[in-house]
Amino acid sequence: MTWNLSAWSIRNPVPTIALFLLLTAAGVAAFVQLPIAIDPDVQVPKVSVTVTQLGAAPPELETQVTRKIEDAVAGIGNIRHITSQIKDGSSSTEIEFLLGTNFDRAVNDVRDAVAKIRSSLPQSIDQPVIRRVEASRDAETLVEYEVLSASRSVKELSWIADNDVTRAMLAVPGVARVWRSGGVTREIRVQLDPNRLQALGITALDVDAQIRSLNTNLPGGRGEVGTTEQAIRTLGSASTVEQLRTTQISLGDGRHARLDTLGRITDGESDPDNLAFLNRVPVVYLGAIRSSGSNLVAVEEAIDAKMRELARSLPAGVEIRKSWTNATFVRESYSASVEALLLGASLAVVVIWLFLRDGRATFIAGLAIPLSVIPTFAVMKLAGFTLNNMTLLALALVVGILVDDAIVEIENIIRHTAMGKSPFQAALDAADEIGLAVVATTMTIVAVFLPVAFMEGIQGQYFRQFGWSVAAAVLFSLLVARMLTPLMAAYWMKPLPHTEQKSFLVRAYDYLLIRALQYRNLTVVLAAGVFALSLWLWPQVPTSLVNAADDGEIDLYVLMPPGTPIEQTRQSALQMSALMEAHPAVDRVFSGVGTFGDKKNQNLFFIYLKPKEQRRLNEKQVEAELRSKLEQVPGVRLSFAGSSFTGGKELQIVLQSDDSIALERSGSLLVDQMRSVPGLTDVNLASELARPELRVVPNLARAADQGVSVEAIARTALVATLGDNPTSLAKFNLPGRQINIRVLLDPRFRQDLQAIENLQLTNGSGQLVPLKAVADIRLNTGISQIERYDRSRKVTVEANLAPGSELGPALARVHQLPALRNLPAGVREKATGDAEVQKDVFNGFGGAIAVAVLLVYAVLVLLFGGFLQPLTIMISLPLALGGALVGLLLMGKSMGMYALIGIVMLMGLVTKNAILLVEYCLMAMKGGRSRLEAIMSAGETRLRPILMTTVAMIAGMLPIALSLGAGAETRSPMAIAVVGGLVTSTLLTLVVVPVVFTYIDDLEQWLSIHLDRTSQQDRRQAIQADNQPDLPVIARSLPTQQE
């Protein structure tokens, strides 16, 4: 019934034209509403639990907090991994759930599990913060701004950035959160003199407690004085810093002292924990992160408009300047994908014209591309898709396929017209003749790509939009080919002169085909040899996950020795920034000293490169040159971020164990051995080296004698050196806000070990004793960071790939190292990062290909009504593999995620050519022709449409194969695999498929004869059984003597 649709459309042009006008209008309306993104929104359900405790060391946090939280949440269902990172004063545990887990329920389950153990956690910790983690690539910084002024202080700029700019950004729909780097936080600092405290007989703890209790405003009830009711407020907060200085501090024996006699009171800022520079100029830097699912370009434009509006109301001399936006690369990538789509379509139309040399026929066939692509946008809108790399790649990928059905239809109509028929009759006859082949080729393409849409895991979410977009576009192309193409040909084509002369190409093909049929065995052996060569080539092609795209940005982390002061880190950052700015390919350099406050000994650099056309080196080459320069800076450890699909460096080896000593030893040994592996750079342990510590070890006996608790000892050291917990600090009121009042020792005493030893504590009798009287104070080293994976300690050895190296071969070389082959008992390797995703991707595509083969065979069986001849078509599948592998090897590309897409696509394309041949052979034989005549006629008739569709497909792939446009380096392996596979498979299919057809036909005839003989025997037995009704039933199945 499907192929009769063409005749109906030809005879009913008005509803057909109206249908396509409606589809086109719907597609255009959907296109302008589709959001633009860099990638599909891949949501991995993750929940984080963050616990902070000021001044707590990682080992204590691991035992007292992290392990308990991990044990509490481990019983929740659908957990995939539990990862923890413990640093100074902070424990962060991230729980990753299986895909498909309800996000809200996961958050609630984690919150309930933590609430049940809250009483067993230390009371001095801050309230655990439980939140969902935006693990999609949407959760990356969208746009960055710098706030600068030549006349304002950094303190003033920081407040403007926090109060005005940040609030304005958060008011934009689609902005999830805003981060700040650089600047300072204003606070009142009470910097005590320990000698003065000792002389007056008071401790820093006492001063802190009294300021907190005196400098506060509290509700005081309600009064009824006179005829009205009044609210009572107790206002103890100082209104000015000068008033705070005059606060009377009780000394405990009736004496008092003004606060300013105990130390210096200043309206200043907190100790800097991070600094920001742009080209070595100090700035306050802000970054906006968009919410998942929002329109990237629309959000960026809305932020820009908000910033322009805000700039008009800012104080004089303050400027907001956009420094960077991810939308630039997204726009470039989007434009490149659209250009590849349009260029591929144009080349495909040119190919059609070169073959047909008829303007009207070319227009009719070429019209299939927009009429298939545009309605697909409506399907994408209904499905909630975005215009991203995968959906646009899907459309660019199928440009050649979209025109295939129309080419086959129009070429067949032209052939019938050349027989002397009128265009109207030729369209009716040709459409009816080719109907089965067109439907079969389209449905095999759909059958190939649908399993990709249903893949599981992260890669499944990534390719869901890809698979459905391809399927929708191909189905629309079938609708165009079966309805509009024959309709337009019937009413618009001109009659062509009748000709029966064979072209040189057809005569050459006839000669080759006759020879192949004469030497059938040799042809099959050669085809098998080609397949065997493909199997041999497969392991020769390096494997990877995703090829790096040159997006014009390099991220660099630089680690200095633990304990390095932030001032020394700043000097190193400025020195390295100067070296990077001097490189001709570098446009500007952002330096984050202290990495947003996490580590004062770490620098983060965003290196923004000039546009591609203004530099001669690609991103990887620039990175290599910068590395050679920066390695000359003493005392730094470089760590380029790489182009990992999962974030971090490209190669990660995770070792896991409960034996921390064996684990650290194994990790260090592996680092040493990996540094000798060719193709690896930036080999380091992810964790830091041991940090210097000042350990206060209570002497329990002396502390008990003095009546001093361990908690009092710890709080004395904490308040004196860092100040109290932020939630416990006293507050100073300013118009519209509050700032902290931090009580701590004067900086010159915090650097004096003797001053720390003499810190005063109050003993059980109310007398003061020095800290050294109840504790020993020693210099030592300790762990600066602890990482855990699935409830065991882990160490991660990371490395980047040098230019020309691929992940698969690098992993193979690393796994041959003695350090990994001979791991100590209890130490095990755990797959993670790109290696884990690559394994999942290859397994996922392996399963998808297997399912696709079965679906293609099932579709062919249904359409051809038999089980044997579809095998002829299926034999074409392995013929494409060799060409794809040769193409990848010749072009120096690896077998990764995009190349696998090309392999999947080839399965549908090569079956298309085989279907055209086999379907015509069967039709000719049913028409009374001999097998040889049918094969030769099929070859001659289908040669031109096969070559046209193949060359059109190759032409459509060329823009992607040549890596034209932003981000095209990532997609090029796919196009190269398709082009290589099409070249070899087309040549082999035209020769091998007819030969295999003869073998299958021989098998059919043999089975037919054998089954017919068996059927005759069964009929004779049935007749004899009917003549002997009294015999037992079992005897009816016995053969007679005659038989």
N, C-alpha and C positions, 0 to 999 in steps of 0.2 A: 504493500500500500504506500510505503514511503516514496518509492520512485515514481508512482503515478501522480504525485504532488506536482511534478513538473508540468504535466499535461494540463492539470487543473489551473495552474498559474498562467500558462500561456493563453488559455481560453478565458481567464478571468483576470485581466491585468489590473483593474481598478483596486480590488481589495488587496492584491499583492503589493502594489505601490503604496497604498495607505498603510499597510502593516510596517513596511520598512521606514516610512516617514515617521510613524509613531515611535519605533525603536530608536531611530536616530535622534529624535527630539528628546526622548527619555535619557539617552546616553549623554547628550550635550548638557542637559540640565544637571545630571549627576556629576559630570566631570568638573564643573565649576564649583561644586560643593565638596568634592573629595579633599580631605586633608592631605598635606604633603609631609612625608617623614623620610628619614634616612633608611630605616629598616622596619619590618613588621614589629608590632608591639608584642614582644615575647615576655609573658608574665611567668616568672618562677616564684611560687609562694614561699617567701622567707619571712621569718619573724626574728627580731633581735631583742635580746635582753641586756641592757647596759646598767652596770652597777658602778658607782664611783665612791671612793673613800679617800679623802685628801691625805696624801703622803704615804698611802699603803704601798708596800713593795709587792712585786708580782708573786713571789712564792707564797706569801701570806694570803693574798687574794685567791690564788689557785686553790689552796686548801680550805679556806673559810667561806669562799663564795662560789667560785666557778664550778668546782666538782659537785657541790650540792645542787646548783641550778641544772647542770647537765643530767644528774641522776633524776631530778624531779621531772624534767620534760621528756626523758627517754621513754617513758611509758605511754606517751601520746602516739596515736596511730598515724600511719602514712609518713613517717619521718624518713628522709633519704640520707641526710648528713647533719651532723652537729659540729660546728666549728667555733672555737673560742680563741680569743686573743686577749692576753693579759699584759698590761703595761703599768707604769707608775700611776697608782691611784685610780685605775680603771680596769674593769673586766667586761668584755663584750662577748656574748654568746649568740651565735646566729644559727637558727634552726631552719633547715631547708626541707620542705615537704615535697612529696611526690606531685607531679603535675596533675591537675584536676582536683586537688584538695581545695575545699572551700576556704577562701582566704580569711574571711571574718571569723569562721569557726576556729581556724588554726590560731588566730590571735587570742581569742577568748580561752582556748584550751591552755595555751602557754601562760596567759595571765593567771588562770586558776591554779595551775601547777606551781607557779612561783609564789602565789599568795599563801599556799598551804605550808611552805617552808620558810616564810618570812621571819617567823619567830626564832628560827635556828640560825639565821644570818646575824652577823655582828650588828649591834644596835647603832654603831657610829656611822654606818653607811648611809648614803643618800637613798631615797626611795627608788627602787628599781624602775627603770624606764623600759616599757615594752611597746614596741611599735612594729608595724609592717615595713618590710624593706622593699623599696622599688628596685627590683632586680633586673628590669628591662633596660634596654639601651636608651630608652627615653629618659631614664633617671641620670642623665649626664648634663653638664652645664650647657645651657643654650646660648647665653650671651654674657659678656663680661664688660664692666664699666670701671673707670677710674675716677675718683673724686679728688680734685687737686685745686690748690690755690697758692698764689705767691704771697698773700698777705695774712692768711689764717694759719693758726698753729695746728699741729697734727691732732691735738686733743679736740679742737673745735671741728675739724674735718671729720673726725671719727664720729662725733655726735650727729653731725649733719647726715653722714652716711647711714648711721643706724636709725635715726629718728625720721628723716625725710625720704632719703632715697630708697632704703629698704622697704619702708611702709608703702611707698608709691609702687614699687615693683610687685609686692605681695597683693596689691589691690587689682592687679591685672588678671583677668580670668585665664587660667592655664598655668600660672606660676605656682609651683609647689612650695619652694623654699628658696631662701637667699643666703649665701655664705659671704663672709668678709675675711679678707686677708690684709694684714698691715693695720696701721692705726693703733690706738691705745684705748684703754677703758679708764674713764675718770673715777677717782676715788680719793677719799680723805685718808691720809697715811699718818698714823701715830707711831713714830719711830723712837723706840725707848732706848734710854741709856742704862745698861745693866749695872754700871757702877752706882748710878744715882738710885736705882731701885734697891740695891743692896744696902745702901746707906740709910734709906728711909724704911727699910724692913717690909717691902711689899714685892710681890711677884708679878710677872707679866700676865699670868692667868687672872690675878685679882684685878688688875687694871682693865683687862679686856671685859671681864664680867661686869664691873661697875659701869663702864661706858655703855655697855649693852642695856643695863637696867635703868640708867639715868636718862640716856639720850633716846627717848621714845615717846610717842603719843599713844594714849590708850583711852578707850571709852570709860566714862565715869558715872554712868547711870542717867537718871532723869530727875529734874527738880520742878517744883511748882511754886515759884516766887511771884507773888502778886496774882494777877488774874490769868496768867498764861503758863503754859508748860514749856520747860526748857530742857534741851539735851545737855548733859554734863560731859565735857571733854577734858581729859588730863593731858596737857601739852608740855612735855618735858624735853622735846627735841630742840637742840640749838638751832637758831635761825641763821647764824653766820659762823664762819670758821673761827673768827675772833671770839665769839661767845663760847664755842666748843673748847677753845684753849683755856678759858677761865673756869672750866668745870672743876669742882672740888672732888678730889679723890680721897676717900677715907683710908687712913693708915692703920686702923684697927685699935688704937689706944686713945681715941678721942682727938687725935691729931689729923689734920688734913693737908693736902698739898695740891696746888694748882696743876692741872694736867700738863701745861707747857713747861713746868719745872722738871718733869720726868723724861722729857725728850722733845723731839721736833714734831710739830703738827703742820702738815702742808696740804694744800689743795692741789693734788698732783694726779698721777696716773699709776696704774698697776705696773709691776715689773713686766717689761715687754716679753711676750712668749712667741710672737711671730712678727715679722716685718715683711713688707712688700716693696718691690722696686720694679720699675719698667724702664729698661735701658739704663739701669743704675740710678734712676731718679726715684726718691721715696714717694709712694702713692698709697692711698686707701683704695683697695681693690674689692669690687663686689661682683659676684656671679649669681645668676638666676638659673634655677633648675625647673624645667617645666613639668607639669603633671602628666602622668601616663595617659596616652590616648588623645591628647590635645593636638591641635594643628600647629606644627612646629613653626612654619613661616608666619602664620597668623599671630601666634603668641609673640614672636620676635618683633613683628611690625607694631603690635599693640604696646610692647615695652618701649620701643623707640618713640612712639607718639607720647607715651606717658612721661618719658624723660625730657622730651622737648617742652612739654607743658610745665614740668617741674622746674626746668632751668630758668624759666621766666620769674619764678617766685623765690629763688635761692638768694642768700645774701650776696652783696656785691663782691666780686672777686673770686667767687666759687664757681668752678666749672665741672660739668659732668661730660666725660668723653668716652665714647664706645671704643673699647680696645680690641674686642674679638667677638665673633659670633659663629656658632656652628651652622647657622642657616646659610652662610656663604657656600660652604662645601655642599650642603644639601641642595641648594639652588643649582650649583654647577653640576652635581651628579644628576639631578632631575633633568636639567637641560640636556646633558650628554645622553641620557637614556632616551629622551624624546627625539633628539637629533638622530640617534642610532636607529630608532624606530622609523622616522621619516626617510632617512637615507637608505635604509634597508628596503623600505617599500618602494622607493624610487628606482633603486637598482633592479628590484624584482620586476617592475613594470618595464624597464628598459630591456631586460632579458626576454620578456614576453614579446615585445615588439620585434626584437632581432630574430626571433623564431617565426613569428606569424607574418610580419611585415604588413600588418593591416591595422590601421589606426582605430577603427571601430571595435574590432575584436580585442585589441589591447586595452582600450578604455573599459570595455565590459568586464574583462578579467581583472583589471586593476581596481575596479570599483569594489571588488570583494573585500579589499583590505580595510578601507574606512567603514564600510557597512558591517564588518565583523568586529572591528576594534571598538567603535563608538558605543554600540549597545552593551558591550562588556562592562563599560563604566557604570551602567545602571545596575548590573549584577553586583559589581564591587561595592557600590553604595548601599545596596540592600543588605549585603553581607557584613557591612561595617569595616571594609578594608580601607587602606590608604594608598595614595600614590607614593610608593616607596621603591627601593631598589629591586625587590623581588617581584612586585606586580608589574612594574615597567619592564623588567627583564623578561617576564613571561610574555608580554605583548611583543617586545622586540624579537624574542626567540621564535614566535610563531608567525611572524610576518610572511615567511616563505610558505608555511603550512596553510595560512589563510587563503593564499592565492592558488594553492595546489588544486583544490576541488574545482575552482572556477576555470583554471587552465585545462584540466581534464575535460570539463564540460564544453568549453568553447572550442578546444582543439577538435573534439569529436564532432561538434556541429560543423566546423569548417570542413572537416573531412567528408561529411555527408553532403555539404553544399557543393564540394568539388566533384561529387558524383553526378551533379546535374539537378539536384533537388532544389526546390525553393527554400529560402531561409526558414519559413514557417514550418514546412514539412520536415526539413533537416533538424530543426530544434526539437520537434516532437519525437522523431525517430532516434536521434542521438541521445537525448535525455533518457528515453526509455531503455536504450541499449546500455548506457553507462551507469545506470542508477545503482545497481548492486555494488559495483566497484567503488563508487563515490561514498556510499554509506559505509561500506566495509572499511575503507581507508580512514574515514573520520572516526568511526567507533573504535578502531584500534588505537588511534592517537589518544582518545579519551580514556580507553582502558589502560594505557601506559601511564598516564599522568595522575589518574585518580588515586592509585596507591601512595603516590608521593604526598598527596593532600592528607592522607590518613596515617602518615608516619607518626610514631610516638616520640616522646622526649622533647628536648629543646629544639632539635632539628625539625621535629614534626610541626611544632608551632611556627617555626621559621618558614617552612615550605607550604603550610596550609594555604596561605593566600596565593602562592605561586601555582599550586596544582589546580585550584578552583578557577583561577583566572585563565589558565591555559584551556581547561575544559570548556569554560563558557565561550571563549573566543572561537574555538574550533567548532563547537556546535552551531554558533551563529554563522560561521563560514559555510557549514553544511546547508543551513537554511538558505543562504544567499545562492549557493551553487545549484540547489534543487529548485529554487523558485525564481529568483530575479535574473540570474544569468541566462537560462533558456528563454525567459520572457523577453529580455532585451534583444537577444540574438534573433528571436523570431520576428520582431517588428522593426529592428534597426539594421541588421546585417544586410549586406549586399550579396547578390548571387555571385559566385566565383566561377571562373572558367573550369571546365571539366578536364582533369589531367590524370594520367595513370603512370607517368614516367617516374621511375625510382631515382632518388637522389644518390649521390656518391656515398653518403654516410649510410644509407639503407643498404646499398649493395655491399659495402664493406662489412656491415653487421651480418647480412645474410651469409656471406662467406664464412665468417667466424663462427656463426651459430651452426652451420652445416658441419663444419669440422668438429665442433664440440659434440654434436650428436653422433657423428661417426666414431669418435673416440670417447664414448661415454665414461668408461672406467677411468681413463686417464684424467678426464675433466674432474671427476669426483675425487680422485686421489690428489690432484692439485688443489682443489678446494679444501680438502682435509688438511693438506700441508699448510695452506694459508691460516687455517684455524689453529693448527699446532704452533705456527710461528707467533700467533697472537698470544697464545698461552705462555710462550717463552718470553715474549716482550713484557707481559704484565708486571712481573717483579722487577724489570729493568727500569720502569717508570717510577721516579721518587714519589712518595706520598706526602700529603700535607693536609691541612684543614682548609684554610682560606688564604689566598695570596694577599699580601699587604697592598693596601691602596695608598697612593701618595696624596694625602689630604693637606699637605703643607704645614703640619705641626709635629714637632718632636717633643716628647715628654722625657725629662731626665730627673732622676732622684740621685742626690749626692749625700752620702753619709760620712760624717766625720767621727773621730773616736768618741765613745760615750763619755759624757761629762764635759764636753767642749762647751764653753760659755757661748751665749748667743752672739756676743760681740765678735768673737773669733769666727763664728760661723758666718756672720755678716761680711766680714772682711774677705773670707774665702769666696762667698757668693759674688761679691763685686769683682774680684779678680777673674773668676771664671766667666762672668757675664761679659767682661771686656774682651776676653778671648773669643767668645761666641759671636759677639756683635761684629768683630773684625772679619768674619767669614763672608765672602761675597754673596752667598746664597741666603744669608739670614737677614730678615727684615727688622725684627725686634725681639727682645728677650724679656720675659717676665720672670722675676726671681721671688720665690716665697721662702723666706728664711724662717725656719722653725716649723715649716709644713703645717700651717694653720693651727699652731699651738701644740701639736702632738709631741714633737721632739725638737728640742732646741739645737741638737747637733745635726739636723738634716735640712738640706736645701731642696726645693722643688723648682725646676725650671720648665717654663713653657716656651719653646723656641719656635717662633713663627717664621716660616720661610717665605721668600718672595714667590709670586706666581710662577707656574711652570715655564711659561714662555720667557721669563726673565732670568732663569738659571739653567745651567748646563747639566747639573747633577740632580738625580732623583733623591727622594727622602733618605733611602738607605745609604746612599753614597755620601750624602752630607753628614749623616750620623757617624759613619766610619771616620771621616776626616775630623769631625769634632772630637771623637773619642781619642784619636792620636794626640790632639793638642791638650785636651783636659787631663789626660793621664800624667802629664808632666807636673801638675799641681800637687804639691806634697800633702800627705795626710788625708786624702779623700778616697772614697770608694764609689765608683760610678755605677749607675744602674739605669740604663735606658729602658723606658717602659715597653718597647717593642710593639708589635702589632698583633698581640694575642686576641683571639676571638672572645675569650672569657675574661680578659683583663689581666694585667701583669705581664710578665715576660712570656716569651713564646714557648719555652721548654721548662717544665717544672717536674722535678722528681721529689715526691713526698715520702719520707721515711717515718714510720710510726712505731712507738714502743712505750711500754710502761717503765722501762729502765732508762732513765734520763742520761746516765753516764754513757752507756753503750750507744744510745741514740746520738748524742753529741759527737762521740768519737767517730761513728759511722758517717755522719754528715760531713765532718771536717775532712775525712779521708776521701769521700766522694768528690768534694770540691777540688781537692788537690789533683785527683785523677782526671776530672772533667776538664780542667784547664789545659790539659794536653790533647784534648779531642779536637781534631780539625773541624772548622765550621762553626764553633761555638765562641761567643764573646760574652763579656759581663757575667762570668760565672761567679756566683756568690751564694752564701747562705742568706735566706730571707731575714733571719733573726740577726740582731745586733751582737756585738761583742760584749764581754762582761763590762759592767759599768763600775766606776769607783763609788764606794759607799762609806759613810760615817756611821758605824754601828754603835748603838747605845745598848749595852747588854746589862740589864739590871742584876745587881748582886742581891739575890733574894733574901739572904740572911740579914744583910745590913738594911735593906729596904724594910724588912719586917720589924727590925729593931726601931727604926725611925717612924714606923707607921705610915709609910709611903707606898701606894699601890703602883703596879706597872702601868696602869692607865694614866695615873697622874704624871708619871715620868714621860710617857709618850706625848701627852697633851702639852706638857711644858716645852718639849723640843719642837712640837708642831707649831704652837702659837708664836713662839719666839722666832722661828725661822721663816715660816710661811704665812702666819696669821691663821685665824680660825677657819673652820669650814664655811664656805660662802653662804650657806643657808643660815648660819649662826651669827654672821657679822652684824654689828650695829649699822643702822642706816642714817644717812644724812639727807634731809629733805631739800630739794631744789624745786623751782617752779615746774610742775608737770612731771616730775620724776624723782626717784631716790637713787643715791649712790652709796656704795659701801664705805664703812669706816674700818680700815684694817689696822690692827694693833700688832706690831712685831718689833724685833730689834732693829736698831739703826744698821744700815748695810755694812759699815766698817766693822761692826762687832760680829755680824753673821759670818764674816770671812776669817774670824779669829777663833782657833780651836780652844784656846784657853778661856775665852769669853763663854763659849758654849759649855765647857766643863763647869764653869762657875755659875751657870743658870740656877736661880734660887727656886726651891720648892718649899711648900709648907708641910711640916711633918705632923704627926698625930698630936703633938703638944702645942701646935700653933706657932712653932718656931721655924725659922728659915734654915734650910740646909742646902749646900751646893749639889748640883747634879752628880758630880764625881764622887760624892760621899755615898751614893746609893747605886751607882752604875759605873761600869767600865766603858770608856769611849775609845773605839779603835778605828783605824783606817783599814778598809778591806775592799774587796770587789764582790759584786753580786750580779744576778741575772737581771737584765734590763727588760726582757720581753719573753713571754712564754706563749707558745702556740699549741693548740690541741685540736685533734681531728677525730671525730667519732669517739670521744671520751678517753682518748689516749694522747700523750704528748707527741708532737710531731716536729720535724725539722724539714724545711723546704729548700732544696737546692735549685736555684733558678739560673737560666742562661738565655741569651738571645741568639738568634741565628745570624751568622755572617751573610753578606750578600752572596747569593747563589746556593745557599744551603737550604734544605727542606726538612720539615719536622720528622717525617718518617725515617729517613736514613740517619738523621742525628740521634733519634731515640734508639735505633738499632745499635749504633756505635756505643752509646752510653750504657746500654744493657750488657754489653760485652766486657765492661770494666770489672776488674776483680772486686772492687768495693761493693758492687751490686750483686755479683755472682756468688760472693761468699759473705753474706750478711750474718752478723752474730745471731745467736738464738734469741728470739723474742723481738728482733727488729725486722720489720716487714715493709715492703714497698706498697704504696697505695696510689692507684691511678687517679689523677686529678687534672684540672686545667684543660688545655687544648688536647692533651693526649687522651684524656677520658672522653671528651666530646668527639674527637676524631674516631675513636673506637665505636662510639654510639652511632656516628654518622655512617660509617662504612657498614656496620651491622644493619642499620636502618635501611640503607639503600639496597643492601643485599636482599633483605626481606621484601622490599618494595619491588625490586626487579623480578624476584621469583613469583610474586603475586601477579605482577603485570604480564609475565609470560603466560601464566595460566588463564588470566582474563582475556588476553589477545586470542589464545587458542579457543577459548569458549565462545567468544564473539564470532570467530571465523566458522566454527562448527555450526553455530546457529544460522549464520547467513548463507553458508554454502550447503547446509543440509547433509553433511557427512563428516567423517572423522579422518579420512585419509588425505584428501587434497589440501586441507589446512596445514598438514605436515610439510607439504611442498613450500608453502609460504613461510612457515616457521624456520625452515632450514636457512633462510636468508639472514636470520638474526646473528649467528656467529661470524658472518662474513664482514660485518661492519667493525668488529672490535679491533682488528689489526690496523686499519686505517686511522682510527682514533688514537691508538697508542703511538703509531709512527708520527702522527701530527704533533702530539705532545712532546715526544722526544726531540723532534727536529726543531721545535720552537722553544725548547728549554723550559717547558711548563711541567708542573707536577699534577699528580692525580689527587685532586681534592674535592671539596664539596661541589664546586661549580662544574668541574670536569665530569663528575658523576651525573649531574643533571644532563650534560651532553650525551653521555652514554645511554641514559634512559630515553632521551629524545630520539636517538638513533634507532632504538627498537621500533618505534612507531613509524619512522620514515622509511626504513628498509622494507618493512612489511608492506608499506603502501605500494612500492614498486612491484613487489612480487604479486600483490593482489591484482594489479592491473594486467599482468601477464597471464596469471592462472585463470582469472575470471574470463578473459577473452578466449583462451584455449578451450575451456569447458563450453562456452557459448558456441564456438565454431564447431566443436565436435557434435554438440546437440543439433546443429544445423545440417549435419550430414557430411562434414568434411572429415578426411582422414586425420590421424593424429599428427603426422608430419606437416600436412597442409595447415592444420590448426595452429601448430607451434610456429611455423614460419609466418603465417598471417598475423598471429598475436605479436610476434616480435616486430614485424614491419609496422603494424598499426600503432602499437604502444610505445615504440622507440621515441618518437618525438615528444609525447606528453611526459614520458619518464625523464628525458633529458631536460625538458623545459622546467619541470618542477624541481629537479635536482639543482640545475644551474641557478634558478630563481632563489632556492633555499640558500645556496652558497652565497649568492649576492646579498641576500638579506642578512647573513651572518658576518659579512666582511667588516662592517664598522666596529662590531664588538671584537672580532678576532684581531683587528689592528690596534686595539686599545685606544680608541679615539674618545676623548672626553674624560671628565673627572671620575675617578673610581673605576675606570674601565679595566685597569690592571687586574682587578679582582675577578671580573667576568670573562676575560679573554680565554682562559682554558676551556670554558664551556664551548665557545664558538669554534675554537681550534679542533676540539674533539669531534664536533658535529661535521665540520668541513672535511677533516681527514677521513672520518668514517663514511661520509656520503660519496667521496671520490672512489674509494675502493669498493664499497658495497654496491654502488650503481653498476660499475663495470662488471663485477662478479655476478650480480643478480641477473643481468641481461643474458649471461651465458650459462651460469650454473643452474638457475631455477628451471629453465626449460629442460635441461638434462635430468634433473631430479624429478621433474614432472613425468618424464617417460618411465622412470623406475616406479614411481607411485602408481602410474596408470597400469603398468605391468602387474604390480601387486594387486590392484583392484580387479583386473581381469582374472588373475589366478584365483583370488578369493571368490570371485563371482562364479567361476566354473566349479570350484570346489563346493561352495555353498549351494549351488544349483543342484549338483549331483547329490549332496546330502539331503536337500529338500525333496528330490524325487524319491530317494530311498524312504524318507519319512512318509511321503504320500502313499507309496506302495504298502508300507507296514500298516498304515491306517486303514487301507481298503481291506487287507487280509484280516485285520482285527474286527472290522465290521462284519465280515463273513463268518466269524467264529465268536459269536456273542457269549457262548457258555464257557469259554476258556477263562482261567483266572486273569485278572487285570495285569499281573506282573508278566505274564507270558506275551502280552501284546508288544512289549518292547524288545523281545528276542528276535534276532535276524532269522529269516527263513533260509532253507537250504539253497533256494534259487539265488537269494542275495549273496 
